[in-house]
Amino acid sequence: MFQETMSGSPSPEAVATAKAAVDVADGKVPLSTACKVYNVREQNVIQYIIDRTEYETILEVTNDRRK
C-alpha cells in the first residue's frame, strides 16, 4: 500500500490505509479504531507503517552519507 500511495494515482483503499496509518503513528487513535473509521484491515495498516518507516530510514541514511 505504501508504494501505491507514492504513485500518481493511488486507489481509494491505499489512501484510506495511509490515513489510518498516520492517525495510528501520530497516536491519535488506537489501531482498531482507525481501521473501523477508515474501513481497512489492521494488517495493511501495520505493513504500511513498516514500509513507510523503512523508506524514511533509507532516506535519512542516504542524506547522512551525502553530508
C-alpha positions, 0 to 999 in steps of 0.5 A: 500500500505504501508504494501505491500511495507514492504513485500518481494515482493511488486507489481509494483503499491505499489512501484510506490505509495511509490515513489510518496509518498516520492517525495510528503513528501520530497516536491519535487513535488506537489501531482498531479504531482507525481501521473501523473509521477508515474501513481497512484491515489492521494488517495493511495498516501495520505493513504500511507503517513498516514500509513507510518507516523503512523508506524514511530510514533509507532516506535519512541514511542516504542524506547522512552519507551525502553530508 
